[in-house]
Amino acid sequence: MDSVTIAKLLAFVIYLAAMVFVGLSSASKNNNASDFFLGGRKLGPWFTALSAEASDSSAWLLMGLPGLCYLGGFKETFWTALGLILGTYLSWLFVAKALRKCSIAFGDSITIPEFLTNRFKDKSRVLSVVSVVFIVLFFTIYVASGFVACAKLFNSVFGLPYNAGLVIGLVVILSYTIMGGYLAVCTTDFIQGTLIFVAFVVSSIVIVISLGGAGNAIGQAHNFMGKALNGDFGDELLKKFTANKNFSVTSIISAMAWGLGYFGMPHIIVRFMGIRSNKEVTTARRVGITWMIVSYIGTFIIGTLGTAYLLPNVLSGGAAETVFSVTMMKMYPAFIAGLFLCAILAASMSTADSQLLVASSAVSQDIFKGLINPNADEKTVLKISRVTVFLIAAVAFVLSLDQTSTIFGLVSYAWAGFGGSFGPLILLALYWRGITNKGAIAGLVVGGVTVVAWHNLSGGIFDIYEILPAFVFNLIVAVVVSLLDKNKDAQMLAEFDNYKKMAD
């Protein structure tokens, strides 16, 4: 092993050891389920904001989107980024405070399925079961994308076999998520979010200066695109650039529709429930939005200008998703490159750990304690949660063994699943007095099924990203069924009125 590889390996070992240490140090602070799943609602605005954004912007931010930009898909990246920034801002504005208050008012709920069950007085528990099914399904797909990112990272940096990278990612993420719970996840997310931010800012400045300033850099990137469209770099790259050049109005609508996902993303909106005070939401929103804007600018710069910066090296096909890691290795000394490459690992881990925690809380709290054993004590619930984390990770690991999987494709499917299933329900639960339990169940089922069905169809109108039709159909069905059903539940109506009167 040469000195360069040793230096990069040392950076990775230090980072991974720090994450595991956080998990161990947080384990003693979990005295009950509320601590493990929601941190006792004690997190401040900075930790909440960076945890929310880091767990949102998974490895697709440092691999999927830069790879798309590298292949000439900067138009799609721009509209997707714009939709996501608008979506997260509106989510912080209209969901954060309201959800924290509403989740407390309706039974002090600590998970999304529990909140929906309490909000809609679902004594049948059908809503809870359907919610958990969709959460486990789509989070398993989402977690698989994180494992794929780890495998690609270790392969591109150390030349490790794909499967070896998967195992390393699995072991580290499982270790601190199972031990530390919500506090560990949010603390590591804060560290990871900071690392990602610094990596983008510093590297973007360096790459622009290295290419002779902004004007020269853009000119060189444009020249690369022209050569790619002429087939100078091979047929595979030509096909990719040609496909990304034909970006239609339908494509813009689909890209912007990504923003709808924020209203129903369990691992993000649960951060709103865990913040210490509603008065701190404004600070958290400003921190989160600033982080997002800077990070997406970094995605554009590194992905697009990386085409010229990496020459004569040309990345084709799936290798384009390694543009960030290859750029870091060329740009910095080995140890510094290793630290910044940990940003990719950070992005993968910060999302996967959050998703595993939310999925496990849904199974242990809402299925095991809610249906199977209502009298289960806190220790038993925590044990079931930890076992669930392991089982979901194992299934995601099996899915990620498919080396043809792309990070962007996996994330896209899971993102649509959550946005289309839970987004309309969360908004209606917070703002419409008239929604009923039957309306909520009908909307949830229609939204989830639409995502799965639409995702597996292609051509014609089905070129629209599945999150949009799922969100619209969910909303329409939930409203129509609720109007026909008519909300006559006196307790639900009274609690909703009291919630609206609660002070921030």
LUMTISE-83268 format. One record per residue (C-alpha): residue in one letter; x, y, z. Coordinates in steps of 0.001 Angstrom, whole numbers, plus 500000, padded with zeros to 6 digits. Example, Ala and Ser with C-alpha at 12.3 -4.5 7.8 and 13.67 -1.06 7.14 Angstrom:
<sites>
{rest=A, c1=512300, c2=495500, c3=507800}
{rest=S, c1=513670, c2=498940, c3=507140}
</sites>
This chain:
<sites>
{rest=M, c1=500000, c2=500000, c3=500000}
{rest=D, c1=501558, c2=503320, c3=498939}
{rest=S, c1=501785, c2=506479, c3=501080}
{rest=V, c1=498957, c2=508240, c3=499216}
{rest=T, c1=496516, c2=505413, c3=499868}
{rest=I, c1=497613, c2=505223, c3=503512}
{rest=A, c1=496961, c2=508962, c3=503973}
{rest=K, c1=493468, c2=508706, c3=502503}
{rest=L, c1=492751, c2=505602, c3=504538}
{rest=L, c1=493853, c2=507369, c3=507721}
{rest=A, c1=491404, c2=510219, c3=507061}
{rest=F, c1=488572, c2=507736, c3=506586}
{rest=V, c1=489458, c2=505778, c3=509720}
{rest=I, c1=489520, c2=508947, c3=511845}
{rest=Y, c1=486154, c2=510031, c3=510488}
{rest=L, c1=484469, c2=506646, c3=510899}
{rest=A, c1=485867, c2=506256, c3=514423}
{rest=A, c1=484450, c2=509667, c3=515353}
{rest=M, c1=480976, c2=508670, c3=514124}
{rest=V, c1=481023, c2=505427, c3=516113}
{rest=F, c1=482243, c2=507327, c3=519198}
{rest=V, c1=479265, c2=509676, c3=518934}
{rest=G, c1=476960, c2=506662, c3=518839}
{rest=L, c1=478550, c2=505178, c3=521953}
{rest=S, c1=478463, c2=508461, c3=523882}
{rest=S, c1=474798, c2=509039, c3=522982}
{rest=A, c1=473656, c2=505558, c3=523990}
{rest=S, c1=473567, c2=506384, c3=527708}
{rest=K, c1=471194, c2=509314, c3=527079}
{rest=N, c1=468377, c2=507105, c3=525780}
{rest=N, c1=466207, c2=506517, c3=528829}
{rest=N, c1=462969, c2=505883, c3=526946}
{rest=A, c1=461404, c2=505638, c3=523486}
{rest=S, c1=460911, c2=509405, c3=523255}
{rest=D, c1=464644, c2=509944, c3=523775}
{rest=F, c1=465620, c2=507254, c3=521242}
{rest=F, c1=463166, c2=508330, c3=518526}
{rest=L, c1=462878, c2=512093, c3=519084}
{rest=G, c1=465680, c2=513169, c3=521421}
{rest=G, c1=463140, c2=514260, c3=524026}
{rest=R, c1=462302, c2=517286, c3=521817}
{rest=K, c1=465436, c2=519042, c3=523093}
{rest=L, c1=467450, c2=519857, c3=519957}
{rest=G, c1=468395, c2=523448, c3=519165}
{rest=P, c1=467920, c2=525219, c3=515804}
{rest=W, c1=471431, c2=524641, c3=514383}
{rest=F, c1=471445, c2=520924, c3=515071}
{rest=T, c1=467862, c2=520630, c3=513832}
{rest=A, c1=468547, c2=522551, c3=510606}
{rest=L, c1=471782, c2=520838, c3=509633}
{rest=S, c1=470421, c2=517455, c3=510635}
{rest=A, c1=467315, c2=517970, c3=508512}
{rest=E, c1=469251, c2=519166, c3=505466}
{rest=A, c1=472075, c2=516625, c3=505766}
{rest=S, c1=469635, c2=513739, c3=506111}
{rest=D, c1=467690, c2=515162, c3=503153}
{rest=S, c1=470652, c2=515726, c3=500840}
{rest=S, c1=471989, c2=512206, c3=500671}
{rest=A, c1=474824, c2=510941, c3=498470}
{rest=W, c1=472824, c2=511986, c3=495430}
{rest=L, c1=473852, c2=515586, c3=496258}
{rest=L, c1=477566, c2=514731, c3=495996}
{rest=M, c1=477349, c2=511900, c3=493472}
{rest=G, c1=473979, c2=511738, c3=491682}
{rest=L, c1=473503, c2=515439, c3=490867}
{rest=P, c1=477178, c2=516253, c3=490092}
{rest=G, c1=477195, c2=513193, c3=487826}
{rest=L, c1=474113, c2=514468, c3=486039}
{rest=C, c1=475740, c2=517891, c3=485605}
{rest=Y, c1=478904, c2=516240, c3=484278}
{rest=L, c1=476851, c2=514512, c3=481573}
{rest=G, c1=475318, c2=517794, c3=480411}
{rest=G, c1=472202, c2=517555, c3=482550}
{rest=F, c1=472675, c2=520920, c3=484272}
{rest=K, c1=469237, c2=522077, c3=483093}
{rest=E, c1=467569, c2=519199, c3=484895}
{rest=T, c1=469803, c2=519764, c3=487912}
{rest=F, c1=468939, c2=523482, c3=487987}
{rest=W, c1=465171, c2=522969, c3=487916}
{rest=T, c1=465382, c2=520093, c3=490391}
{rest=A, c1=467477, c2=522201, c3=492755}
{rest=L, c1=465082, c2=525144, c3=492410}
{rest=G, c1=462106, c2=522904, c3=493169}
{rest=L, c1=463871, c2=521425, c3=496188}
{rest=I, c1=464885, c2=524822, c3=497592}
{rest=L, c1=461327, c2=526135, c3=497237}
{rest=G, c1=459940, c2=522930, c3=498684}
{rest=T, c1=462154, c2=522939, c3=501746}
{rest=Y, c1=461494, c2=526643, c3=502394}
{rest=L, c1=457725, c2=526152, c3=502218}
{rest=S, c1=457997, c2=523050, c3=504391}
{rest=W, c1=459875, c2=524971, c3=507084}
{rest=L, c1=457367, c2=527807, c3=506747}
{rest=F, c1=454078, c2=525879, c3=506784}
{rest=V, c1=454853, c2=522505, c3=508368}
{rest=A, c1=457573, c2=522961, c3=511007}
{rest=K, c1=455770, c2=524960, c3=513720}
{rest=A, c1=452355, c2=523510, c3=512960}
{rest=L, c1=453556, c2=519891, c3=513075}
{rest=R, c1=455413, c2=520336, c3=516342}
{rest=K, c1=452323, c2=521852, c3=517976}
{rest=C, c1=449911, c2=519397, c3=516416}
{rest=S, c1=451977, c2=516318, c3=517299}
{rest=I, c1=452031, c2=517453, c3=520937}
{rest=A, c1=448329, c2=518331, c3=520977}
{rest=F, c1=447309, c2=514937, c3=519579}
{rest=G, c1=448690, c2=512494, c3=522131}
{rest=D, c1=452284, c2=513843, c3=522215}
{rest=S, c1=453058, c2=511693, c3=519143}
{rest=I, c1=456695, c2=510746, c3=518534}
{rest=T, c1=456417, c2=509029, c3=515117}
{rest=I, c1=454615, c2=509997, c3=511904}
{rest=P, c1=452268, c2=506933, c3=511879}
{rest=E, c1=451442, c2=507560, c3=515543}
{rest=F, c1=450708, c2=511212, c3=514752}
{rest=L, c1=448375, c2=510290, c3=511882}
{rest=T, c1=446619, c2=507660, c3=514021}
{rest=N, c1=446105, c2=510110, c3=516897}
{rest=R, c1=445146, c2=513001, c3=514634}
{rest=F, c1=442446, c2=511019, c3=512796}
{rest=K, c1=441282, c2=508900, c3=515772}
{rest=D, c1=441897, c2=505723, c3=513822}
{rest=K, c1=440757, c2=503033, c3=516274}
{rest=S, c1=441015, c2=500381, c3=513553}
{rest=R, c1=444785, c2=501088, c3=513213}
{rest=V, c1=444462, c2=500681, c3=509430}
{rest=L, c1=446065, c2=504069, c3=508872}
{rest=S, c1=448990, c2=503127, c3=511085}
{rest=V, c1=449561, c2=499785, c3=509335}
{rest=V, c1=449402, c2=501281, c3=505818}
{rest=S, c1=451743, c2=504098, c3=506878}
{rest=V, c1=454296, c2=501650, c3=508254}
{rest=V, c1=454122, c2=499492, c3=505115}
{rest=F, c1=454921, c2=502467, c3=502874}
{rest=I, c1=457606, c2=503755, c3=505251}
{rest=V, c1=459415, c2=500416, c3=505348}
{rest=L, c1=459048, c2=499887, c3=501570}
{rest=F, c1=460345, c2=503262, c3=500426}
{rest=F, c1=462974, c2=503647, c3=503139}
{rest=T, c1=464444, c2=500262, c3=502248}
{rest=I, c1=464895, c2=501521, c3=498675}
{rest=Y, c1=466292, c2=504832, c3=499946}
{rest=V, c1=468773, c2=503173, c3=502326}
{rest=A, c1=469951, c2=500982, c3=499437}
{rest=S, c1=470980, c2=504164, c3=497580}
{rest=G, c1=473232, c2=505088, c3=500511}
{rest=F, c1=474911, c2=501698, c3=500465}
{rest=V, c1=475456, c2=501988, c3=496695}
{rest=A, c1=477134, c2=505367, c3=497287}
{rest=C, c1=479454, c2=503856, c3=499897}
{rest=A, c1=480396, c2=501046, c3=497527}
{rest=K, c1=481151, c2=503439, c3=494647}
{rest=L, c1=483137, c2=505705, c3=496936}
{rest=F, c1=485392, c2=502995, c3=498338}
{rest=N, c1=485832, c2=501553, c3=494859}
{rest=S, c1=486892, c2=504866, c3=493297}
{rest=V, c1=489138, c2=505925, c3=496207}
{rest=F, c1=490745, c2=502672, c3=497324}
{rest=G, c1=489952, c2=500296, c3=494482}
{rest=L, c1=488019, c2=498061, c3=496873}
{rest=P, c1=485576, c2=495560, c3=495365}
{rest=Y, c1=481993, c2=496886, c3=495179}
{rest=N, c1=480674, c2=494385, c3=497749}
{rest=A, c1=483454, c2=495190, c3=500228}
{rest=G, c1=482417, c2=498860, c3=500149}
{rest=L, c1=478822, c2=497847, c3=500830}
{rest=V, c1=479850, c2=495864, c3=503906}
{rest=I, c1=481897, c2=498740, c3=505353}
{rest=G, c1=479021, c2=501189, c3=504922}
{rest=L, c1=476562, c2=498734, c3=506452}
{rest=V, c1=478682, c2=498026, c3=509536}
{rest=V, c1=479451, c2=501678, c3=510378}
{rest=I, c1=475919, c2=503006, c3=509853}
{rest=L, c1=474373, c2=500167, c3=511838}
{rest=S, c1=476803, c2=500564, c3=514728}
{rest=Y, c1=475981, c2=504127, c3=515721}
{rest=T, c1=472293, c2=504104, c3=514681}
{rest=I, c1=471500, c2=501032, c3=516775}
{rest=M, c1=473452, c2=502341, c3=519760}
{rest=G, c1=472733, c2=506050, c3=519795}
{rest=G, c1=469273, c2=506645, c3=518339}
{rest=Y, c1=467993, c2=510146, c3=517504}
{rest=L, c1=470642, c2=512092, c3=519458}
{rest=A, c1=473462, c2=510185, c3=517778}
{rest=V, c1=471857, c2=510579, c3=514357}
{rest=C, c1=471333, c2=514332, c3=514761}
{rest=T, c1=474813, c2=514914, c3=516214}
{rest=T, c1=476509, c2=512974, c3=513423}
{rest=D, c1=474259, c2=514729, c3=510892}
{rest=F, c1=475422, c2=518098, c3=512248}
{rest=I, c1=479077, c2=517079, c3=511820}
{rest=Q, c1=478372, c2=515614, c3=508384}
{rest=G, c1=476372, c2=518636, c3=507239}
{rest=T, c1=479206, c2=520959, c3=508256}
{rest=L, c1=481746, c2=518809, c3=506400}
{rest=I, c1=479628, c2=518772, c3=503240}
{rest=F, c1=479224, c2=522566, c3=503380}
{rest=V, c1=482967, c2=523207, c3=503772}
{rest=A, c1=483847, c2=520695, c3=501036}
{rest=F, c1=481576, c2=522419, c3=498527}
{rest=V, c1=482650, c2=525973, c3=499355}
{rest=V, c1=486411, c2=525364, c3=499339}
{rest=S, c1=486439, c2=523011, c3=496344}
{rest=S, c1=484234, c2=525281, c3=494215}
{rest=I, c1=486614, c2=528192, c3=494753}
{rest=V, c1=489674, c2=526056, c3=493981}
{rest=I, c1=488256, c2=524592, c3=490755}
{rest=V, c1=487257, c2=528026, c3=489386}
{rest=I, c1=490709, c2=529485, c3=490153}
{rest=S, c1=492444, c2=526427, c3=488680}
{rest=L, c1=490622, c2=526884, c3=485377}
{rest=G, c1=491636, c2=530555, c3=485085}
{rest=G, c1=488585, c2=532292, c3=486532}
{rest=A, c1=484848, c2=532023, c3=485967}
{rest=G, c1=484858, c2=533092, c3=482309}
{rest=N, c1=487585, c2=530690, c3=481229}
{rest=A, c1=486116, c2=527871, c3=483288}
{rest=I, c1=482688, c2=528201, c3=481660}
{rest=G, c1=484278, c2=528386, c3=478223}
{rest=Q, c1=486248, c2=525186, c3=478784}
{rest=A, c1=483167, c2=523354, c3=480091}
{rest=H, c1=481204, c2=524520, c3=477037}
{rest=N, c1=483995, c2=523272, c3=474785}
{rest=F, c1=483849, c2=519865, c3=476469}
{rest=M, c1=480101, c2=519668, c3=475808}
{rest=G, c1=480612, c2=520468, c3=472129}
{rest=K, c1=483183, c2=517695, c3=471792}
{rest=A, c1=480907, c2=515259, c3=473641}
{rest=L, c1=478029, c2=516039, c3=471254}
{rest=N, c1=480401, c2=515450, c3=468328}
{rest=G, c1=481184, c2=511995, c3=469683}
{rest=D, c1=484830, c2=512823, c3=470438}
{rest=F, c1=484627, c2=510982, c3=473774}
{rest=G, c1=482773, c2=507888, c3=472562}
{rest=D, c1=479219, c2=506803, c3=471780}
{rest=E, c1=478194, c2=506253, c3=475406}
{rest=L, c1=478923, c2=509841, c3=476423}
{rest=L, c1=477365, c2=511131, c3=473184}
{rest=K, c1=474069, c2=509373, c3=473975}
{rest=K, c1=474013, c2=510823, c3=477486}
{rest=F, c1=474704, c2=514387, c3=476337}
{rest=T, c1=472150, c2=514134, c3=473526}
{rest=A, c1=469484, c2=512868, c3=475928}
{rest=N, c1=470143, c2=515658, c3=478435}
{rest=K, c1=470133, c2=518296, c3=475687}
{rest=N, c1=466504, c2=517511, c3=474847}
{rest=F, c1=464998, c2=518973, c3=478029}
{rest=S, c1=461291, c2=519748, c3=477555}
{rest=V, c1=458599, c2=521659, c3=479472}
{rest=T, c1=457401, c2=518308, c3=480815}
{rest=S, c1=460906, c2=517694, c3=482118}
{rest=I, c1=460921, c2=521078, c3=483878}
{rest=I, c1=457586, c2=520319, c3=485548}
{rest=S, c1=458867, c2=516926, c3=486688}
{rest=A, c1=462094, c2=518434, c3=488018}
{rest=M, c1=460262, c2=521180, c3=489932}
{rest=A, c1=457860, c2=518596, c3=491365}
{rest=W, c1=460704, c2=517234, c3=493505}
{rest=G, c1=459896, c2=520060, c3=495914}
{rest=L, c1=456591, c2=518399, c3=496834}
{rest=G, c1=458521, c2=515644, c3=498568}
{rest=Y, c1=459423, c2=517833, c3=501527}
{rest=F, c1=455865, c2=517913, c3=502829}
{rest=G, c1=455833, c2=514156, c3=503382}
{rest=M, c1=459418, c2=513051, c3=503979}
{rest=P, c1=459291, c2=511296, c3=507389}
{rest=H, c1=463013, c2=511500, c3=508163}
{rest=I, c1=462937, c2=515269, c3=507515}
{rest=I, c1=459637, c2=516380, c3=509053}
{rest=V, c1=460323, c2=514345, c3=512197}
{rest=R, c1=463093, c2=516917, c3=512824}
{rest=F, c1=460371, c2=519545, c3=513139}
{rest=M, c1=458760, c2=517493, c3=515899}
{rest=G, c1=462066, c2=517221, c3=517772}
{rest=I, c1=463116, c2=520882, c3=517847}
{rest=R, c1=463342, c2=522422, c3=521314}
{rest=S, c1=460948, c2=525310, c3=520731}
{rest=N, c1=458763, c2=526749, c3=517974}
{rest=K, c1=460460, c2=530086, c3=518581}
{rest=E, c1=463675, c2=528569, c3=517188}
{rest=V, c1=462112, c2=527399, c3=513918}
{rest=T, c1=462851, c2=530705, c3=512150}
{rest=T, c1=466559, c2=530447, c3=512941}
{rest=A, c1=466604, c2=526814, c3=511858}
{rest=R, c1=464851, c2=527682, c3=508582}
{rest=R, c1=467424, c2=530362, c3=507719}
{rest=V, c1=470340, c2=528080, c3=508502}
{rest=G, c1=468821, c2=525228, c3=506500}
{rest=I, c1=468029, c2=527310, c3=503406}
{rest=T, c1=471488, c2=528902, c3=503389}
{rest=W, c1=473061, c2=525447, c3=503592}
{rest=M, c1=470935, c2=524197, c3=500692}
{rest=I, c1=471633, c2=527117, c3=498353}
{rest=V, c1=475401, c2=526963, c3=498877}
{rest=S, c1=475423, c2=523166, c3=498497}
{rest=Y, c1=473484, c2=523204, c3=495225}
{rest=I, c1=475747, c2=525906, c3=493821}
{rest=G, c1=478657, c2=523636, c3=494700}
{rest=T, c1=476942, c2=520772, c3=492881}
{rest=F, c1=476671, c2=522873, c3=489713}
{rest=I, c1=480242, c2=524110, c3=489839}
{rest=I, c1=481973, c2=520797, c3=490547}
{rest=G, c1=479742, c2=518720, c3=488284}
{rest=T, c1=479838, c2=521082, c3=485309}
{rest=L, c1=483378, c2=522460, c3=485549}
{rest=G, c1=484703, c2=519020, c3=486467}
{rest=T, c1=484372, c2=518134, c3=482789}
{rest=A, c1=487258, c2=520469, c3=481956}
{rest=Y, c1=489162, c2=520145, c3=485232}
{rest=L, c1=489563, c2=516355, c3=484960}
{rest=L, c1=490802, c2=516293, c3=481358}
{rest=P, c1=492333, c2=514219, c3=479853}
{rest=N, c1=490406, c2=511876, c3=482156}
{rest=V, c1=486824, c2=511392, c3=480875}
{rest=L, c1=484125, c2=509738, c3=482991}
{rest=S, c1=481553, c2=507711, c3=481054}
{rest=G, c1=478285, c2=506083, c3=482097}
{rest=G, c1=477955, c2=505262, c3=485783}
{rest=A, c1=481480, c2=506531, c3=486447}
{rest=A, c1=480146, c2=510087, c3=486004}
{rest=E, c1=478682, c2=509804, c3=489522}
{rest=T, c1=482242, c2=509715, c3=490869}
{rest=V, c1=483092, c2=513188, c3=489496}
{rest=F, c1=483194, c2=514713, c3=493001}
{rest=S, c1=485496, c2=512040, c3=494424}
{rest=V, c1=487817, c2=512031, c3=491389}
{rest=T, c1=487995, c2=515846, c3=491533}
{rest=M, c1=488893, c2=515804, c3=495238}
{rest=M, c1=491701, c2=513289, c3=494648}
{rest=K, c1=493162, c2=515423, c3=491879}
{rest=M, c1=492712, c2=518716, c3=493747}
{rest=Y, c1=494187, c2=518047, c3=497202}
{rest=P, c1=497020, c2=516231, c3=498982}
{rest=A, c1=495999, c2=512699, c3=499914}
{rest=F, c1=495016, c2=513297, c3=503562}
{rest=I, c1=493003, c2=516469, c3=502837}
{rest=A, c1=491348, c2=514740, c3=499881}
{rest=G, c1=490459, c2=511876, c3=502195}
{rest=L, c1=488794, c2=514244, c3=504677}
{rest=F, c1=486738, c2=515932, c3=501950}
{rest=L, c1=485853, c2=512572, c3=500431}
{rest=C, c1=484373, c2=511746, c3=503800}
{rest=A, c1=481711, c2=514300, c3=502805}
{rest=I, c1=480339, c2=511692, c3=500384}
{rest=L, c1=480404, c2=509106, c3=503119}
{rest=A, c1=478771, c2=511690, c3=505382}
{rest=A, c1=475978, c2=512280, c3=502888}
{rest=S, c1=475302, c2=508568, c3=502577}
{rest=M, c1=475408, c2=507937, c3=506303}
{rest=S, c1=473410, c2=511000, c3=507382}
{rest=T, c1=470486, c2=509923, c3=505227}
{rest=A, c1=470641, c2=506179, c3=505800}
{rest=D, c1=470849, c2=506503, c3=509590}
{rest=S, c1=467870, c2=508876, c3=509724}
{rest=Q, c1=465789, c2=506612, c3=507515}
{rest=L, c1=466647, c2=503484, c3=509470}
{rest=L, c1=465680, c2=505240, c3=512707}
{rest=V, c1=462321, c2=506460, c3=511380}
{rest=A, c1=461489, c2=503083, c3=509829}
{rest=S, c1=462416, c2=501201, c3=512982}
{rest=S, c1=460389, c2=503570, c3=515137}
{rest=A, c1=457370, c2=502993, c3=512909}
{rest=V, c1=457633, c2=499205, c3=513282}
{rest=S, c1=458417, c2=499070, c3=517009}
{rest=Q, c1=456214, c2=501917, c3=518220}
{rest=D, c1=453264, c2=501685, c3=515848}
{rest=I, c1=453081, c2=497993, c3=514969}
{rest=F, c1=454660, c2=496148, c3=517893}
{rest=K, c1=453456, c2=498355, c3=520741}
{rest=G, c1=450431, c2=499732, c3=518935}
{rest=L, c1=448997, c2=496401, c3=517759}
{rest=I, c1=450911, c2=493365, c3=518977}
{rest=N, c1=451807, c2=494202, c3=522584}
{rest=P, c1=450266, c2=497461, c3=523870}
{rest=N, c1=451674, c2=496795, c3=527359}
{rest=A, c1=455285, c2=496457, c3=526209}
{rest=D, c1=457754, c2=498366, c3=528374}
{rest=E, c1=460256, c2=500915, c3=527038}
{rest=K, c1=463208, c2=498510, c3=527038}
{rest=T, c1=461323, c2=495967, c3=524950}
{rest=V, c1=460294, c2=498628, c3=522428}
{rest=L, c1=463921, c2=499766, c3=522126}
{rest=K, c1=465075, c2=496182, c3=521550}
{rest=I, c1=462485, c2=495685, c3=518814}
{rest=S, c1=463559, c2=498974, c3=517242}
{rest=R, c1=467201, c2=497932, c3=517141}
{rest=V, c1=466346, c2=494559, c3=515631}
{rest=T, c1=464222, c2=496338, c3=513012}
{rest=V, c1=467120, c2=498634, c3=512106}
{rest=F, c1=469243, c2=495570, c3=511436}
{rest=L, c1=466581, c2=493757, c3=509372}
{rest=I, c1=465751, c2=496763, c3=507149}
{rest=A, c1=469449, c2=497415, c3=506594}
{rest=A, c1=469918, c2=493768, c3=505629}
{rest=V, c1=467181, c2=493944, c3=502984}
{rest=A, c1=468561, c2=497252, c3=501663}
{rest=F, c1=471983, c2=495622, c3=501493}
{rest=V, c1=470598, c2=492851, c3=499287}
{rest=L, c1=468957, c2=495422, c3=496979}
{rest=S, c1=472216, c2=497359, c3=496704}
{rest=L, c1=474095, c2=494275, c3=495481}
{rest=D, c1=472799, c2=495148, c3=492002}
{rest=Q, c1=475785, c2=497035, c3=490615}
{rest=T, c1=473728, c2=498511, c3=487773}
{rest=S, c1=471693, c2=500553, c3=490258}
{rest=T, c1=472182, c2=504321, c3=490132}
{rest=I, c1=472000, c2=506537, c3=493210}
{rest=F, c1=469797, c2=509070, c3=491438}
{rest=G, c1=467339, c2=506397, c3=490261}
{rest=L, c1=466896, c2=504817, c3=493704}
{rest=V, c1=466495, c2=508171, c3=495462}
{rest=S, c1=464031, c2=509394, c3=492836}
{rest=Y, c1=461725, c2=506414, c3=493401}
{rest=A, c1=461803, c2=506602, c3=497200}
{rest=W, c1=461418, c2=510398, c3=497216}
{rest=A, c1=458286, c2=510157, c3=495096}
{rest=G, c1=456955, c2=507412, c3=497359}
{rest=F, c1=457054, c2=509572, c3=500463}
{rest=G, c1=456010, c2=512840, c3=498845}
{rest=G, c1=453061, c2=511240, c3=497059}
{rest=S, c1=451944, c2=509163, c3=500049}
{rest=F, c1=452352, c2=511424, c3=503065}
{rest=G, c1=452683, c2=514985, c3=501726}
{rest=P, c1=449001, c2=515826, c3=501166}
{rest=L, c1=447981, c2=514057, c3=504392}
{rest=I, c1=450400, c2=516075, c3=506526}
{rest=L, c1=449161, c2=519363, c3=505051}
{rest=L, c1=445494, c2=518408, c3=505433}
{rest=A, c1=446069, c2=517164, c3=508977}
{rest=L, c1=447587, c2=520502, c3=509956}
{rest=Y, c1=445263, c2=522894, c3=508158}
{rest=W, c1=441877, c2=521314, c3=507370}
{rest=R, c1=439376, c2=520668, c3=510118}
{rest=G, c1=437096, c2=518641, c3=507877}
{rest=I, c1=439397, c2=515770, c3=506880}
{rest=T, c1=438225, c2=512404, c3=508217}
{rest=N, c1=439881, c2=509104, c3=509022}
{rest=K, c1=438380, c2=507450, c3=505919}
{rest=G, c1=439582, c2=510324, c3=503754}
{rest=A, c1=443099, c2=510017, c3=505176}
{rest=I, c1=443258, c2=506253, c3=504590}
{rest=A, c1=441893, c2=506551, c3=501050}
{rest=G, c1=444326, c2=509337, c3=500145}
{rest=L, c1=447324, c2=507500, c3=501588}
{rest=V, c1=446550, c2=504273, c3=499720}
{rest=V, c1=445882, c2=506055, c3=496414}
{rest=G, c1=449072, c2=508114, c3=496706}
{rest=G, c1=451321, c2=505146, c3=497488}
{rest=V, c1=449819, c2=502855, c3=494855}
{rest=T, c1=450009, c2=505597, c3=492216}
{rest=V, c1=453749, c2=506021, c3=492810}
{rest=V, c1=454444, c2=502309, c3=492422}
{rest=A, c1=452223, c2=501931, c3=489347}
{rest=W, c1=453383, c2=505134, c3=487621}
{rest=H, c1=457039, c2=504328, c3=488272}
{rest=N, c1=456718, c2=501071, c3=486355}
{rest=L, c1=455034, c2=502641, c3=483320}
{rest=S, c1=456765, c2=504660, c3=480606}
{rest=G, c1=456070, c2=506694, c3=477504}
{rest=G, c1=453552, c2=509426, c3=476735}
{rest=I, c1=452052, c2=511160, c3=479768}
{rest=F, c1=453935, c2=508751, c3=481999}
{rest=D, c1=457145, c2=510711, c3=481400}
{rest=I, c1=455898, c2=512962, c3=484215}
{rest=Y, c1=457728, c2=512258, c3=487481}
{rest=E, c1=455463, c2=510010, c3=489574}
{rest=I, c1=455444, c2=512293, c3=492618}
{rest=L, c1=453196, c2=514831, c3=490842}
{rest=P, c1=450247, c2=512582, c3=489887}
{rest=A, c1=450506, c2=510734, c3=493208}
{rest=F, c1=450391, c2=513994, c3=495191}
{rest=V, c1=447445, c2=515349, c3=493181}
{rest=F, c1=445430, c2=512097, c3=493242}
{rest=N, c1=446084, c2=511683, c3=496965}
{rest=L, c1=444895, c2=515215, c3=497687}
{rest=I, c1=441757, c2=514931, c3=495551}
{rest=V, c1=440726, c2=511532, c3=496956}
{rest=A, c1=441346, c2=512567, c3=500574}
{rest=V, c1=439244, c2=515724, c3=500159}
{rest=V, c1=436396, c2=514088, c3=498219}
{rest=V, c1=436079, c2=511101, c3=500581}
{rest=S, c1=436201, c2=513413, c3=503614}
{rest=L, c1=433467, c2=515649, c3=502184}
{rest=L, c1=431259, c2=512608, c3=501522}
{rest=D, c1=432064, c2=511119, c3=504915}
{rest=K, c1=431533, c2=514395, c3=506832}
{rest=N, c1=433579, c2=514809, c3=509973}
{rest=K, c1=431284, c2=514247, c3=512966}
{rest=D, c1=433937, c2=513120, c3=515441}
{rest=A, c1=433408, c2=515577, c3=518287}
{rest=Q, c1=436676, c2=514715, c3=520026}
{rest=M, c1=438730, c2=515109, c3=516862}
{rest=L, c1=437110, c2=518452, c3=516053}
{rest=A, c1=437566, c2=519739, c3=519611}
{rest=E, c1=441237, c2=518730, c3=519729}
{rest=F, c1=441847, c2=520348, c3=516347}
{rest=D, c1=440273, c2=523594, c3=517567}
{rest=N, c1=442412, c2=523512, c3=520714}
{rest=Y, c1=445538, c2=522852, c3=518655}
{rest=K, c1=444835, c2=525910, c3=516470}
{rest=K, c1=444554, c2=528032, c3=519629}
{rest=M, c1=447874, c2=526847, c3=521070}
{rest=A, c1=450559, c2=529482, c3=521375}
{rest=D, c1=453847, c2=529033, c3=519533}
</sites>
